């Protein structure tokens, strides 16, 4: 038992009395003591799952459980009943059946655990009997779903995420931290295939996995892209090896030169030149492959754009299915006719309201004419100015002389004009030192 498996054991594992009860056989009839029966079943079911988690595995066999749970030379007597009950509850499934339900093509991968072999018993026999073959492998469905999710997350967060096709070996290296062996990785991939997240195939004896959403079969284009990517990877490794060899030749030439072996140092430099030339050739080939991959990626983008255009055209055609030029012209004519009717109605309503506006304007004009006729002609002489001084208005009994009523109708403009004229004449009189002539008001302009 590994250290991880030991850590997965429950605290009561060291309790002898408790373990004697757990290691004993189940009662044939659960109704005899339901509480004890259910307690023992829950203990072993949970412990089996914890043991698989500790091993980073999703499968187990009855033989493996017996070895893992051996205690002081004793074996649990009721594990077959536990396996039988877990299968009936849908917590586990036979590995061969799990693989066959997903895709029979996986059976050609050559994984021994997935090969269909004649079985001594069937699933129906499992449900009707507590006999379980020691070497029969079972898959814990809860754990295989977790491993599938971990594998998908590891792929999406890795440098491989820009590639849709990966080899089985690349995936195995990627999942080495959480998949114990190839069988566990196969189960996780089978679960992803059941969820329609991956597609698998064999190409020239190599296992290839395609990640895509939605999932699609592996086509010849996918195979071609995978071969280009595989060649790119190989050329990259050879380039690194040649560069290391060139550095090694240079260091060797330097060492020979220090020891005074000039001819051998020259041979080392010549070897370095040859290696660098090979590296340059490989680099040119690598650039060609990368250029092809870029063009393929661009073609895939162009294909998506064309598909989008086609979908747009199809949608536009459907939306314009019942629309014709004649129908559009009729609609335009009807709209124009309605607009003309609306304009005529607006003009009619505007005419009715305009009559009232004209009457108001006429009334205003008539009032202005009456006001002009009432203006008094002020072109005649002004009334004489009283010779006696005026008394203050505040004293009682003093009254101001009456102002002619006709002068009250003089406009402000006329008064302003007359005031300006008087001011000019006063200024002119002061300059001449003569008595100003008698002033008369001119008629207002």
Phi, psi and omega in degrees: 000131181284169180295321179297321178292323178295321179293336180280351179290146182286163181298328183283007180296333180270358178274108187296315182297316180296317182289329176298322178291317182291329181278350181284165181286151176288149172294144180296328180246119181295332185288346180298314177210088187296319184297313180295318181297313181292323179297315180294322180294317180294323180297309184287325178298315179293322182292325178296316180293319179295324178295319177295319179296321179295330180269002185056037182238164177239357183238158176207160173236159179295326178295318179295324177293320179298320179289323183287328186255017175294131183224116179052042178079000182258145177248143175296132185270347186250016183294326179297321178294322179295315179298317179301315182291321179295324177291321180293326179278355179082016179277332180228166179208146178301139183298316180296321179290322178299317180291320182292330180287339181272298183197122180292342178298336179293339181293340180275003180286345178086006177284121186300326183291340183259002179282132179284121180239156176300126181260149178282347181208162181248176180295323178296324177293326178297319181290336183258359182215154179267004179281125180231127177299141184295326185265000180290130183264138180238148180252129174276109188298324179298317182286324182293329176292321178295317180295323178297318178294320178296320179295318179295318178294321179296321178294315183292331181265004182260175177289346180280354186297336179282352178250141178269336181250131178226152175278161179297324181294321177298318178293324180295319177294324181291328185256016185296337182283335185233359174243122186290325185204183180295326180299317179296318178296320178298318179296319179295319178292323177297321178294320177295325177290324176297325178277003178061045176248342179223161172229143183235154177198170175246129177231113180053042177080001180255136180277127183235138179239133179246123175264127178199155178216110002285157184291144179219154180297155178283119183261176177297327177297317178298319179296318179297318178297319180296318179296319177297317179295322178294318178295321177300318180294318180295316179296325178298315180295319179294323177300314179299319180295319180293321179294321176296320179295321178295318177297323179294319178296322179294316178296322179294320178297320178296319180294318179296323181292324178296327181275001177086010179266081185293319182296318178292325176296322178294320177298321178296321179293323177296318177298321178297319178298318179297316180296318180295325178295318176297321178295322178296320178296317178296323179295320177297317177296320179296319178296324178296316179296317179295323177296320178296318179298321178296319179293323177296317178298320178294322178295324176295321176295316178298322179296318178297320179296316179297319177297322177295319177298316180297318178296321179295319178296318179297317179294320179295321180296319179293321181291332179260019184299317183261012181255126178233166179294319180297318179295320179295319179296319179297317179297319179296317179298318180295320179296318179296319179297317178296322178296320178297317179299319180295320179297317179297318179297320179295321179294320179297314178296323178294326178295319179295316181287331180292331179297317178296322179296320178298318179298321178295319179296319179296319178299317179296318179296320179298319178297321179294324178294317178298322179294321178295319180294331183278354180287128183276141178286120183253024181283341181285178181291149178284156177294155182293146178276133181300139180279333180277142179292151181277141176278154177301144183290342184280341181283141180287143178091345179271136181229138175288149176295151181287139179268136177302134184290335183292334182285345181291344183266008178287138183279160180296323180298318180296318180296318178299318180295318180293321179297318177298320181293320178295319180299317179296318181293322179297318179296323181289324180292323179295323180291323183275346181057033179240162179286128181294141178296166178297131184261140176232143177288132174274152177298143181294141179279000000 
